[in-house]
Amino acid sequence: MSSIRNIILSRFRFLSVFLFALLFAREVNACTPAPCSLPGGVLPYYDEVIPWSPRSMRESLHELIDDHQRFPYTSFEADTWDILETADQNPENSTNIVTIYRNASFAKQGGGNNFYNREHTWPKSYGFPDNGPEMNYPYTDMHHLFLSDGDYNFFRSNKPFADCDATCTEHKTDLNGGRGGVGGAYPGDSNWTDGEFTNGRWEVWKDRRGDIARAMFYMDVRYAGGTHGITGASEPDLVLTDDLLKIAGANTGQNEPVAYMGMLSTLLRWHEQDPVDAVERQHHETVAQAQQNRNPFIDNPQWVACVFANDCPVFRMNAGLNDAWYNPETDGQGFFITVFPDLGLVLLAWFTYDTELPPTDAVANLGDAGHRWLTALGDINDNRSDMTIEIASDGVFDTASDISRSEDGTIVLSFDDCAAGTVEYSIPSINLQGTVPIKRVASDNIALCRQLSK
C-alpha cells in the first residue's frame, strides 16, 4: 500500500501546480435551478433531494414540492370534488367512491351531498380555517383531503391522531375491496375515539392509518411558512409534534403563522404498520397529476425516518467529489480533492493562493519557501477520512532523485453531502490547528456525485 500511496502523491503533486488556473478558469454550471441533464435524459423528480441529514432532506424536499397548482374548494369549474372523486374512486366500481374511515362505497354525487364530504386530515382549525377570497393553499391541498362519511368526519372532529384503547368508542368499517367489515375486539379493523378536540383521540383503522400518517408528513414538509412562490399567498408553518399544549394553542379558529398537529410518535408507528398500497397510490397519482407536486413519503417511504426520526442514510465519498474546493469565508484557501473509490483512498492538496495575478516575470520554484501547499492521504470511512499530512523535501522537480518524506500532523476530511464539507487540521510543527468549511469552486460535478452516492 505504501508504494501505491507514493505513486498517488507524486502524480498529485504534478497536478497541483495547475490549481491556480483551475480555481479561476472553471465556470459555474448554468443548469441551475432547472435539473441538469445526464446521459440517458433529464434527472428524475427527486434527484435534487439531499438525503444526508434531516435538515438537508427537509429543505430540499420542501423546495421540490412547494408552490403547487391550487384548485378551488368548490366551484362550477374543476374543483376538489371532481379530483377527489377520481382519487378515491372504488377500484371495483368506477361509478362509486370509497370513504377513508368507514371504508363505505357510495355512488358519485359530483359535489355536496348527504352521504360523504371532504375530510381535512390536518384539521383546518389548526392553522388555516379561512377559505375566503384570499388563496389558502393548505385548505384545498388534496394530498391531505379524503372523501369521508359525514358522521365519521363529525366523530373525528379535530382530534389528534393517537392510539386509543378498549375503553374508546368503536366506529366500524364496511367490507370493501377485500378489507374492512370484520370488527372484533379492540383494535380489530375499526376506528376508535374518545374525548373532545385536543383532549380527544382518533385512532384510524389498520388499513388506512399509513395513508393518514404520510399525508401528515407531507403537510409538515410542504408548509414551512412564507409565501407561495408564484401567487404570493401567505402560507403557515405546519409542525407535527407530541406536545399537546402546542397543538391546543394552534386551535384558535384563525389562520396562524405556525400551527401544530399530532401525535408525531403515533404517526411514525402507523407509517410502519401500514405500508403504501394500491389504494393510497391511486389517490396520490390522481392528486399529483392535478396539483403538479408529489408526496415524497409515498414515493420514498424510507425518507420518513430521516426527516422525522433523525435516522438518515450515511453519505459515502465517491468520485463525484473530485474537484477544486475553497473556504467561502476567507481569501486564498484552496483545496483539490481526489477520491479513489477502488483503493478506498482520498487525497487532499491544500494551497494558499493570491487573489491578484503575479508579475509576468515571477518565477515559481517548487519546494522553496514561497511555494505554499501541503498534501494529505487517508482511508475512506463513509463520509470522512482521517488523513496524515506528509512533508516532502530534497530532490529536484522532474528529476529522478531520492525524496525525503515525513509526517507532520493530521487532517480529518468530512462531507455533509455533495456540495459541502469540512477540513479539520492539526499541524504540530507550526503549532496550527483549526476547522475550515469548504464548498466547490464549480457545481458541475454535484449531479454526478448524487448519482454515484445512490
RODO-2510 file (C-alpha; in nm, 4 decimals, decimal comma):
residues 454
     n   res          X          Y          Z
     1     m     0,0000     0,0000     0,0000
     2     s     0,2897     0,2403     0,0680
     3     s     0,4047     0,2171    -0,2946
     4     i     0,0531     0,2996    -0,4157
     5     r     0,0441     0,5975    -0,1836
     6     n     0,3795     0,7201    -0,3172
     7     i     0,2650     0,6928    -0,6776
     8     i    -0,0559     0,8813    -0,5995
     9     l     0,1353     1,1528    -0,4150
    10     s     0,3904     1,2032    -0,6923
    11     r     0,1237     1,2292    -0,9613
    12     f    -0,0916     1,4523    -0,7486
    13     r     0,1877     1,6959    -0,6784
    14     f     0,2288     1,7405    -1,0502
    15     l    -0,1435     1,8135    -1,0886
    16     s    -0,1376     2,0590    -0,8002
    17     v     0,0798     2,3036    -0,9964
    18     f    -0,2243     2,3841    -1,2087
    19     l    -0,4559     2,4715    -0,9226
    20     f    -0,4142     2,8466    -0,9662
    21     a    -0,5531     2,8306    -1,3186
    22     l    -0,8144     2,5727    -1,2213
    23     l    -0,9597     2,7824    -0,9424
    24     f    -1,0292     3,0775    -1,1679
    25     a    -1,0759     2,9308    -1,5147
    26     r    -1,3696     2,6983    -1,4455
    27     e    -1,7172     2,8430    -1,4867
    28     v    -2,0142     2,7600    -1,2646
    29     n    -2,2548     2,5261    -1,4397
    30     a    -2,5528     2,7191    -1,5751
    31     c    -2,8085     2,4393    -1,5413
    32     t    -2,9410     2,5522    -1,2021
    33     p    -3,2147     2,5879    -1,0884
    34     a    -3,3502     2,3557    -1,3581
    35     p    -3,2393     1,9908    -1,3351
    36     c    -2,9159     1,9190    -1,5188
    37     s    -2,9064     1,6646    -1,7981
    38     l    -2,7070     1,3445    -1,7799
    39     p    -2,6594     1,0710    -2,0389
    40     g    -2,9955     0,8992    -2,0678
    41     g    -3,2121     1,2065    -2,0105
    42     v    -3,3183     1,4654    -1,7546
    43     l    -3,2745     1,3817    -1,3890
    44     p    -3,5818     1,2238    -1,2241
    45     y    -3,8155     1,4176    -0,9942
    46     y    -3,6221     1,3527    -0,6739
    47     d    -3,2648     1,3857    -0,7958
    48     e    -3,2235     1,7271    -0,6336
    49     v    -3,3069     1,5879    -0,2896
    50     i    -3,0175     1,5937    -0,0417
    51     p    -3,0756     1,2957     0,1890
    52     w    -2,7824     1,3088     0,4317
    53     s    -2,9357     1,4972     0,7253
    54     p    -3,2876     1,5821     0,8496
    55     r    -3,2341     1,9479     0,7680
    56     s    -3,0895     1,8978     0,4195
    57     m    -3,3591     1,6466     0,3274
    58     r    -3,6432     1,8564     0,4666
    59     e    -3,5262     2,1753     0,2964
    60     s    -3,4585     2,0110    -0,0402
    61     l    -3,7931     1,8278    -0,0323
    62     h    -3,9749     2,1490     0,0524
    63     e    -3,8132     2,3284    -0,2394
    64     l    -3,9275     2,0457    -0,4648
    65     i    -4,2929     2,0155    -0,3591
    66     d    -4,3943     2,3718    -0,2708
    67     d    -4,5692     2,6265    -0,4938
    68     h    -4,8162     2,3656    -0,6261
    69     q    -5,1147     2,4292    -0,8502
    70     r    -5,4209     2,5131    -0,6395
    71     f    -5,7759     2,4107    -0,7254
    72     p    -6,0824     2,5828    -0,5763
    73     y    -6,2523     2,4035    -0,2907
    74     t    -6,5939     2,4300    -0,4559
    75     s    -6,6578     2,5759    -0,7989
    76     f    -6,8577     2,5379    -1,1192
    77     e    -6,5211     2,4646    -1,2805
    78     a    -6,2775     2,1859    -1,1874
    79     d    -6,2569     2,1729    -0,8083
    80     t    -6,1551     1,9441    -0,5235
    81     w    -6,4803     1,7465    -0,5519
    82     d    -6,4029     1,6481    -0,9101
    83     i    -6,0454     1,5415    -0,8359
    84     l    -6,1175     1,3608    -0,5094
    85     e    -6,3984     1,1561    -0,6659
    86     t    -6,1367     1,0215    -0,9058
    87     a    -5,8658     0,9908    -0,6422
    88     d    -6,0926     0,7960    -0,4033
    89     q    -6,2762     0,6010    -0,6710
    90     n    -6,3778     0,2458    -0,5852
    91     p    -6,1294     0,0237    -0,7727
    92     e    -6,4041    -0,2365    -0,8226
    93     n    -6,6751     0,0089    -0,9380
    94     s    -6,5755     0,3253    -1,1251
    95     t    -6,9141     0,4893    -1,0575
    96     n    -6,8539     0,4798    -0,6812
    97     i    -6,6118     0,6236    -0,4271
    98     v    -6,4739     0,4676    -0,1065
    99     t    -6,4512     0,6693     0,2145
   100     i    -6,1360     0,6980     0,4238
   101     y    -6,2598     0,5975     0,7720
   102     r    -6,5676     0,3779     0,7279
   103     n    -6,4474     0,2206     0,4018
   104     a    -6,8003     0,2624     0,2691
   105     s    -6,8797     0,2757    -0,1034
   106     f    -7,1204     0,5400    -0,2356
   107     a    -7,2325     0,6359    -0,5841
   108     k    -7,0532     0,9500    -0,7024
   109     q    -7,2640     1,2565    -0,6329
   110     g    -7,0478     1,5158    -0,8087
   111     g    -7,0375     1,7562    -0,5149
   112     g    -7,2128     1,8323    -0,1888
   113     n    -7,4448     1,5559    -0,0695
   114     n    -7,5813     1,3833     0,2384
   115     f    -7,3598     1,0738     0,2097
   116     y    -6,9968     1,1868     0,2111
   117     n    -6,7928     1,5032     0,2457
   118     r    -6,4279     1,6092     0,2443
   119     e    -6,2069     1,5346     0,5423
   120     h    -5,9146     1,7619     0,6229
   121     t    -5,6854     1,5061     0,7813
   122     w    -5,4823     1,8013     0,9153
   123     p    -5,7863     1,9800     1,0652
   124     k    -5,8286     2,3218     0,9108
   125     s    -5,8983     2,4676     1,2559
   126     y    -5,5284     2,4105     1,3335
   127     g    -5,3747     2,6871     1,1288
   128     f    -5,5804     2,7566     0,8148
   129     p    -5,9599     2,7791     0,8763
   130     d    -6,0259     3,0731     0,6449
   131     n    -6,1406     2,9831     0,2937
   132     g    -6,2383     3,3364     0,1976
   133     p    -6,1319     3,5407    -0,1050
   134     e    -5,7608     3,5003    -0,0295
   135     m    -5,5913     3,1846    -0,1578
   136     n    -5,5393     2,9379     0,1269
   137     y    -5,3240     2,6569    -0,0078
   138     p    -5,3398     2,4025     0,2779
   139     y    -5,7187     2,4362     0,2927
   140     t    -5,7535     2,2926    -0,0580
   141     d    -5,4403     2,0739    -0,0707
   142     m    -5,5703     1,7346    -0,1826
   143     h    -5,2680     1,5416    -0,0627
   144     h    -5,4378     1,5586     0,2786
   145     l    -5,8034     1,5726     0,1682
   146     f    -6,0012     1,2473     0,1509
   147     l    -6,3668     1,1678     0,0981
   148     s    -6,5283     1,0652     0,4259
   149     d    -6,8666     0,9675     0,5679
   150     g    -7,0196     1,2843     0,7087
   151     d    -7,0859     1,1328     1,0512
   152     y    -6,7375     0,9774     1,0775
   153     n    -6,5889     1,3138     0,9860
   154     f    -6,8006     1,4644     1,2662
   155     f    -6,6946     1,1953     1,5164
   156     r    -6,3306     1,2609     1,4371
   157     s    -6,3811     1,6391     1,4593
   158     n    -6,0329     1,7898     1,5009
   159     k    -5,8914     1,5360     1,7469
   160     p    -5,5235     1,4494     1,7122
   161     f    -5,4360     1,1111     1,5654
   162     a    -5,3437     0,8883     1,8586
   163     d    -5,3662     0,5280     1,9730
   164     c    -5,6821     0,4612     2,1675
   165     d    -5,7725     0,1589     2,3844
   166     a    -6,0616    -0,0765     2,4579
   167     t    -6,2421     0,1917     2,6612
   168     c    -6,2827     0,4078     2,3498
   169     t    -6,5926     0,4214     2,1302
   170     e    -6,5827     0,1993     1,8228
   171     h    -6,6703     0,3165     1,4709
   172     k    -6,6758     0,0141     1,2463
   173     t    -6,5652    -0,0246     0,8862
   174     d    -6,7530    -0,1726     0,5904
   175     l    -6,6274    -0,4593     0,3790
   176     n    -6,4971    -0,3213     0,0505
   177     g    -6,2100    -0,4264    -0,1715
   178     g    -6,1392    -0,7323     0,0397
   179     r    -6,0755    -0,5395     0,3612
   180     g    -6,2752    -0,3933     0,6483
   181     g    -6,6088    -0,5106     0,7863
   182     v    -6,4738    -0,7628     1,0370
   183     g    -6,4855    -0,5675     1,3622
   184     g    -6,3824    -0,7730     1,6618
   185     a    -6,2192    -0,6835     1,9911
   186     y    -6,0034    -0,3711     2,0067
   187     p    -5,8467    -0,2728     1,7767
   188     g    -5,9905    -0,5096     1,5132
   189     d    -6,0347    -0,3225     1,1878
   190     s    -6,2385    -0,0373     1,3350
   191     n    -6,1805     0,3290     1,4124
   192     w    -6,1744     0,4251     1,7810
   193     t    -6,2203     0,7547     1,9625
   194     d    -6,2698     0,9303     2,2948
   195     g    -6,2606     1,2838     2,4353
   196     e    -6,3164     1,6098     2,2538
   197     f    -6,0991     1,8422     2,0485
   198     t    -5,7310     1,8404     2,1520
   199     n    -5,8100     1,6327     2,4600
   200     g    -5,9562     1,3594     2,2413
   201     r    -5,8034     1,0756     2,0393
   202     w    -5,8858     0,9363     1,6975
   203     e    -5,7359     0,6023     1,6043
   204     v    -5,7668     0,5166     1,2353
   205     w    -5,8410     0,1590     1,1329
   206     k    -5,5407    -0,0531     1,0434
   207     d    -5,5578    -0,0431     0,6601
   208     r    -5,5668     0,3381     0,6237
   209     r    -5,3547     0,4595     0,9145
   210     g    -5,0408     0,4664     0,6996
   211     d    -5,2221     0,6785     0,4388
   212     i    -5,3061     0,9303     0,7121
   213     a    -4,9528     0,9317     0,8519
   214     r    -4,7899     1,0007     0,5165
   215     a    -5,0427     1,2757     0,4426
   216     m    -4,9443     1,4415     0,7719
   217     f    -4,5736     1,4082     0,6944
   218     y    -4,6354     1,5746     0,3581
   219     m    -4,8177     1,8678     0,5215
   220     d    -4,5360     1,9230     0,7703
   221     v    -4,2728     1,9442     0,4935
   222     r    -4,4824     2,1190     0,2270
   223     y    -4,5829     2,4092     0,4542
   224     a    -4,2862     2,5870     0,6080
   225     g    -4,4192     2,9427     0,6343
   226     g    -4,3511     3,2311     0,3999
   227     t    -4,5468     3,2782     0,0826
   228     h    -4,6369     3,0875    -0,2312
   229     g    -4,3582     3,1481    -0,4820
   230     i    -4,5937     3,2236    -0,7700
   231     t    -4,9052     3,3870    -0,6220
   232     g    -4,7504     3,5438    -0,3127
   233     a    -5,0233     3,3986    -0,0892
   234     s    -4,9263     3,3571     0,2767
   235     e    -4,8707     3,0014     0,3968
   236     p    -4,8476     2,8660     0,7525
   237     d    -4,5625     2,6679     0,9009
   238     l    -4,7224     2,3333     0,9917
   239     v    -4,5367     2,1244     1,2503
   240     l    -4,6012     1,7718     1,3772
   241     t    -4,5386     1,7229     1,7483
   242     d    -4,6245     1,5193     2,0577
   243     d    -4,6752     1,8372     2,2619
   244     l    -5,0493     1,8638     2,3344
   245     l    -5,0117     2,2163     2,4699
   246     k    -4,8716     2,3359     2,1376
   247     i    -5,1459     2,1531     1,9489
   248     a    -5,4158     2,3081     2,1692
   249     g    -5,2590     2,6503     2,1255
   250     a    -5,2895     2,6195     1,7480
   251     n    -5,6660     2,5506     1,7664
   252     t    -5,7599     2,9193     1,7520
   253     g    -6,0117     2,9276     1,4690
   254     q    -5,7873     3,1746     1,2876
   255     n    -5,5148     3,1480     1,0267
   256     e    -5,1880     3,1089     1,2167
   257     p    -4,8275     3,1637     1,1032
   258     v    -4,7255     2,8465     1,2933
   259     a    -4,9617     2,5596     1,3773
   260     y    -4,9168     2,2161     1,5320
   261     m    -5,0751     1,8745     1,4946
   262     g    -5,0023     1,5223     1,6182
   263     m    -4,9311     1,2867     1,7535
   264     l    -4,5968     1,2521     1,5786
   265     s    -4,4843     0,9363     1,7600
   266     t    -4,8168     0,7678     1,6797
   267     l    -4,7982     0,8641     1,3148
   268     l    -4,4463     0,7219     1,2902
   269     r    -4,5737     0,3864     1,4187
   270     w    -4,8730     0,3924     1,1850
   271     h    -4,6427     0,4598     0,8927
   272     e    -4,4521     0,1414     0,9736
   273     q    -4,7631    -0,0658     1,0452
   274     d    -4,9450     0,0160     0,7199
   275     p    -4,7164     0,0299     0,4121
   276     v    -4,8096     0,2046     0,0879
   277     d    -5,0668     0,0072    -0,1125
   278     a    -5,2601     0,0376    -0,4391
   279     v    -5,5437     0,2425    -0,2857
   280     e    -5,3020     0,5009    -0,1489
   281     r    -5,1118     0,5145    -0,4774
   282     q    -5,4354     0,5770    -0,6692
   283     h    -5,5185     0,8765    -0,4502
   284     h    -5,1618     1,0032    -0,4745
   285     e    -5,1196     0,9751    -0,8503
   286     t    -5,4518     1,1467    -0,9187
   287     v    -5,3731     1,4392    -0,6884
   288     a    -5,0124     1,4647    -0,8062
   289     q    -5,1193     1,4918    -1,1682
   290     a    -5,3616     1,7709    -1,0821
   291     q    -5,1526     1,9710    -0,8357
   292     q    -4,8178     1,9179    -1,0129
   293     n    -4,6455     1,8100    -0,6931
   294     r    -4,5967     1,4781    -0,5195
   295     n    -4,5957     1,3338    -0,1679
   296     p    -4,2339     1,2175    -0,1300
   297     f    -4,3197     0,9854     0,1588
   298     i    -4,5426     0,7732    -0,0632
   299     d    -4,2791     0,7524    -0,3348
   300     n    -3,9947     0,7034    -0,0845
   301     p    -4,1342     0,5774     0,2493
   302     q    -3,7813     0,5262     0,3852
   303     w    -3,7295     0,9034     0,3943
   304     v    -3,9708     0,9392     0,6873
   305     a    -3,7030     0,8038     0,9217
   306     c    -3,4543     1,0723     0,8164
   307     v    -3,6849     1,3759     0,8288
   308     f    -3,8797     1,2858     1,1416
   309     a    -3,6622     1,0415     1,3382
   310     n    -3,3079     1,1630     1,2591
   311     d    -3,2197     0,8287     1,1020
   312     c    -3,0611     0,9331     0,7744
   313     p    -2,8535     0,7391     0,5218
   314     v    -2,4782     0,7811     0,5562
   315     f    -2,3110     0,9761     0,2808
   316     r    -2,0069     0,7955     0,1357
   317     m    -1,7270     0,9632    -0,0523
   318     n    -1,7262     0,8941    -0,4240
   319     a    -1,5505     1,0117    -0,7391
   320     g    -1,8102     1,2865    -0,7880
   321     l    -1,6244     1,4780    -0,5152
   322     n    -1,3126     1,5067    -0,7338
   323     d    -1,2914     1,8804    -0,7680
   324     a    -1,1451     2,2110    -0,6574
   325     w    -1,2856     2,3332    -0,3246
   326     y    -1,2405     2,6513    -0,1223
   327     n    -1,3328     2,8247     0,2002
   328     p    -1,6026     3,0856     0,1190
   329     e    -1,5238     3,2846     0,4366
   330     t    -1,1607     3,3630     0,3514
   331     d    -0,9491     3,4677     0,0568
   332     g    -0,6697     3,2446    -0,0547
   333     q    -0,7592     2,8975     0,0808
   334     g    -0,7888     2,6352    -0,1948
   335     f    -0,8183     2,2569    -0,1854
   336     f    -0,8011     1,9948    -0,4545
   337     i    -0,9571     1,6611    -0,3607
   338     t    -0,9327     1,3295    -0,5415
   339     v    -1,1205     1,0175    -0,4305
   340     f    -1,0035     0,6716    -0,5343
   341     p    -1,3075     0,4506    -0,4551
   342     d    -1,1480     0,1271    -0,5756
   343     l    -0,8483     0,1823    -0,3479
   344     g    -1,0531     0,3202    -0,0596
   345     l    -0,8279     0,6276    -0,0503
   346     v    -0,8739     1,0024    -0,0732
   347     l    -0,6020     1,2600    -0,1406
   348     l    -0,6157     1,6275    -0,0471
   349     a    -0,3860     1,9103    -0,1541
   350     w    -0,4170     2,2372     0,0373
   351     f    -0,2988     2,5591    -0,1220
   352     t    -0,2885     2,9239    -0,0429
   353     y    -0,3126     3,1435    -0,3481
   354     d    -0,3132     3,5112    -0,4387
   355     t    -0,6262     3,6952    -0,5489
   356     e    -0,4231     3,9040    -0,7952
   357     l    -0,2072     3,7815    -1,0816
   358     p     0,1687     3,7848    -1,0040
   359     p     0,4128     3,9880    -1,2177
   360     t     0,4812     3,8409    -1,5584
   361     d     0,8490     3,7863    -1,4701
   362     a     0,7707     3,5952    -1,1490
   363     v     0,9478     3,2595    -1,1130
   364     a     0,7970     2,9639    -0,9284
   365     n     1,0422     2,7270    -0,7594
   366     l     0,8774     2,4126    -0,6325
   367     g     0,9725     2,3404    -0,2761
   368     d     1,1052     2,6821    -0,1799
   369     a     0,9642     2,8937     0,0998
   370     g     0,7232     3,0695    -0,1297
   371     h     0,5565     2,7509    -0,2513
   372     r     0,2678     2,7226    -0,0082
   373     w     0,0973     2,3864    -0,0246
   374     l     0,0728     2,0523     0,1516
   375     t    -0,0797     1,7126     0,0833
   376     a    -0,2559     1,4524     0,2956
   377     l    -0,3730     1,0981     0,2251
   378     g    -0,6192     0,8775     0,4149
   379     d    -0,8602     0,5877     0,4019
   380     i    -1,2287     0,6427     0,3163
   381     n    -1,4648     0,5741     0,6057
   382     d    -1,8123     0,6555     0,4695
   383     n    -1,8296     1,0376     0,4720
   384     r    -1,4931     1,1047     0,6388
   385     s    -1,1244     1,0299     0,6184
   386     d    -0,8605     1,0545     0,8900
   387     m    -0,5634     1,1729     0,6879
   388     t    -0,1908     1,2019     0,7509
   389     i    -0,0118     1,5149     0,6363
   390     e     0,3165     1,4451     0,4578
   391     i     0,6024     1,6905     0,4087
   392     a     0,8420     1,6187     0,1161
   393     s     1,1923     1,7602     0,0958
   394     d     1,5068     1,7191    -0,1134
   395     g     1,5022     1,6209    -0,4776
   396     v     1,4524     1,8342    -0,7861
   397     f     1,1251     1,8610    -0,9760
   398     d     1,1046     1,6298    -1,2796
   399     t     1,4382     1,4694    -1,1931
   400     a     1,4941     1,1168    -1,0661
   401     s     1,6172     1,1609    -0,7113
   402     d     1,5614     1,0437    -0,3571
   403     i     1,2906     1,2438    -0,1806
   404     s     1,2595     1,2572     0,1961
   405     r     0,9090     1,2342     0,3408
   406     s     0,7954     1,2880     0,6970
   407     e     0,4587     1,3007     0,8712
   408     d     0,3613     1,6378     1,0062
   409     g     0,0128     1,6374     1,1547
   410     t    -0,3350     1,5220     1,0622
   411     i    -0,6407     1,6292     0,8671
   412     v    -0,9940     1,4996     0,9183
   413     l    -1,1818     1,5488     0,5919
   414     s    -1,5604     1,5052     0,6087
   415     f    -1,8556     1,5786     0,3820
   416     d    -2,2139     1,6645     0,4730
   417     d    -2,3242     1,5954     0,1167
   418     c    -2,2084     1,6509    -0,2413
   419     a    -2,1774     2,0271    -0,2036
   420     a    -2,0279     2,0987     0,1384
   421     g    -1,7559     1,9599     0,3630
   422     t    -1,5143     2,0345     0,6446
   423     v    -1,1366     2,0227     0,6831
   424     e    -1,0229     1,9859     1,0441
   425     y    -0,6449     2,0120     1,0754
   426     s    -0,3630     1,9926     1,3277
   427     i    -0,0019     2,0734     1,2265
   428     p     0,2239     2,0474     1,5344
   429     s     0,5446     2,1719     1,3671
   430     i     0,3951     2,5181     1,3182
   431     n     0,1514     2,4946     1,6112
   432     l    -0,1589     2,5429     1,3956
   433     q    -0,4970     2,3776     1,4270
   434     g    -0,8497     2,4662     1,3266
   435     t    -1,1572     2,3864     1,1183
   436     v    -1,2236     2,5090     0,7647
   437     p    -1,5663     2,4812     0,5958
   438     i    -1,5316     2,4103     0,2235
   439     k    -1,7523     2,4221    -0,0814
   440     r    -1,6972     2,3574    -0,4502
   441     v    -1,5445     2,6156    -0,6806
   442     a    -1,7881     2,4966    -0,9511
   443     s    -2,1087     2,2933    -0,9260
   444     d    -2,0935     2,0811    -1,2409
   445     n    -1,9962     1,7606    -1,0596
   446     i    -2,2733     1,7738    -0,7986
   447     a    -2,5190     1,5812    -1,0163
   448     l    -2,2618     1,3085    -1,0800
   449     c    -2,1829     1,2867    -0,7079
   450     r    -2,5517     1,2434    -0,6206
   451     q    -2,5925     0,9739    -0,8802
   452     l    -2,2880     0,7847    -0,7508
   453     s    -2,3984     0,8251    -0,3896
   454     k    -2,7168     0,6324    -0,4651
***
